[in-house]
Amino acid sequence: MRILGLLVASGLLVFTLSACGNSPASSSSLSAKQQGCTAVSDVLADGPDPDADPVGYAEAQVLPLGQLTLSDATLSQAVHRLAAAYKAFSATDGAKGTAAAIKVSVAQRALNAICPNAAP
């Protein structure tokens, strides 16, 4: 009786684990774009609050964004444009209405078109 119970329990465990492995949210089934968007969102979620410290936030994002390895070419270009815009914005000490500030807004919108709500 114990052996039968053990076999049934182990069979259920194998079934449960195999079902979990086929879930649509598993990392192996995510597209390069989806994986990249997750990575970008994770990076942009770190650092100072962009509303409270826009310059500190921009400075904190340049290096991590530049270090991302993204296989989706369109996403990679958008991320590099955003990193460059943040770098230029930081160089102006966050002056509003400058070309650098406008480039940040444009780059954020372009990134959000690819990865909704990734950029602040």
C-alpha positions as CSV (number, residue, x, y, z in Angstrom):
1,M,0.0,0.0,0.0
2,R,2.8,2.4,0.8
3,I,4.5,1.7,-2.5
4,L,1.3,2.4,-4.4
5,G,0.9,5.7,-2.5
6,L,4.5,6.7,-3.2
7,L,4.1,5.9,-6.9
8,V,0.9,8.0,-7.1
9,A,2.5,10.9,-5.3
10,S,5.7,10.8,-7.4
11,G,3.5,10.6,-10.6
12,L,1.6,13.7,-9.5
13,L,4.8,15.6,-8.7
14,V,6.2,14.8,-12.2
15,F,3.0,15.9,-13.8
16,T,2.9,19.1,-11.9
17,L,6.5,20.0,-12.7
18,S,6.1,19.2,-16.4
19,A,3.0,21.4,-16.5
20,C,4.9,24.3,-14.9
21,G,7.7,24.0,-17.4
22,N,5.3,24.6,-20.3
23,S,3.8,27.7,-18.9
24,P,3.7,30.7,-21.4
25,A,5.5,32.9,-18.8
26,S,8.6,30.7,-18.7
27,S,11.7,32.5,-19.8
28,S,12.5,30.1,-22.6
29,S,9.1,30.9,-24.3
30,L,9.5,34.7,-24.0
31,S,10.5,36.5,-27.2
32,A,13.8,38.4,-27.4
33,K,11.7,41.6,-27.3
34,Q,9.8,40.5,-24.2
35,Q,13.0,39.5,-22.4
36,G,14.6,42.7,-23.4
37,C,11.7,44.8,-22.2
38,T,11.8,43.0,-18.9
39,A,15.5,43.8,-18.6
40,V,15.0,47.4,-19.5
41,S,12.1,47.9,-17.1
42,D,14.2,46.3,-14.3
43,V,17.1,48.7,-15.0
44,L,14.8,51.8,-15.2
45,A,13.0,50.8,-12.0
46,D,16.3,51.2,-10.1
47,G,17.9,54.5,-8.9
48,P,16.5,57.7,-7.5
49,D,12.9,58.8,-8.1
50,P,12.9,60.4,-11.6
51,D,10.4,63.0,-10.4
52,A,12.3,64.0,-7.3
53,D,15.8,63.9,-8.8
54,P,15.7,63.9,-12.6
55,V,19.4,64.5,-13.0
56,G,20.4,61.9,-10.5
57,Y,18.0,59.4,-12.1
58,A,19.4,60.1,-15.6
59,E,23.0,59.7,-14.3
60,A,22.1,56.5,-12.6
61,Q,20.6,55.0,-15.8
62,V,23.4,55.6,-18.3
63,L,25.8,52.9,-17.3
64,P,23.2,50.1,-16.6
65,L,21.4,50.8,-19.9
66,G,24.7,50.7,-21.8
67,Q,25.6,47.3,-20.2
68,L,22.4,45.6,-21.4
69,T,22.9,43.0,-24.1
70,L,19.7,43.0,-26.1
71,S,19.1,40.7,-29.1
72,D,16.2,42.7,-30.5
73,A,17.8,45.4,-32.7
74,T,15.0,47.9,-32.6
75,L,14.8,47.7,-28.8
76,S,18.6,47.9,-28.6
77,Q,18.7,51.1,-30.6
78,A,15.9,52.7,-28.5
79,V,17.8,51.9,-25.3
80,H,21.1,53.3,-26.7
81,R,19.3,56.5,-27.7
82,L,17.7,56.8,-24.2
83,A,21.1,56.3,-22.6
84,A,22.7,59.0,-24.8
85,A,19.8,61.3,-24.1
86,Y,20.2,60.8,-20.3
87,K,23.9,61.4,-20.6
88,A,23.3,64.7,-22.5
89,F,20.6,65.7,-20.0
90,S,22.9,65.1,-17.1
91,A,25.6,67.3,-18.7
92,T,23.1,70.2,-18.8
93,D,22.4,69.7,-15.1
94,G,18.8,68.9,-15.9
95,A,18.0,72.3,-17.5
96,K,14.4,72.1,-18.6
97,G,13.4,73.1,-22.2
98,T,16.9,72.4,-23.5
99,A,17.5,70.2,-26.6
100,A,18.8,67.5,-24.2
101,A,15.6,67.5,-22.1
102,I,13.5,67.2,-25.3
103,K,15.7,64.3,-26.5
104,V,15.0,62.5,-23.2
105,S,11.2,62.9,-23.7
106,V,11.5,61.7,-27.3
107,A,13.7,58.7,-26.4
108,Q,11.3,57.8,-23.5
109,R,8.3,57.9,-25.8
110,A,10.1,55.8,-28.4
111,L,11.1,53.2,-25.8
112,N,7.6,53.1,-24.4
113,A,6.2,52.5,-27.9
114,I,8.3,49.2,-27.9
115,C,8.0,48.4,-24.2
116,P,4.9,50.0,-22.8
117,N,5.5,51.8,-19.5
118,A,9.2,50.9,-19.3
119,A,10.5,54.5,-19.2
120,P,9.1,57.0,-16.7
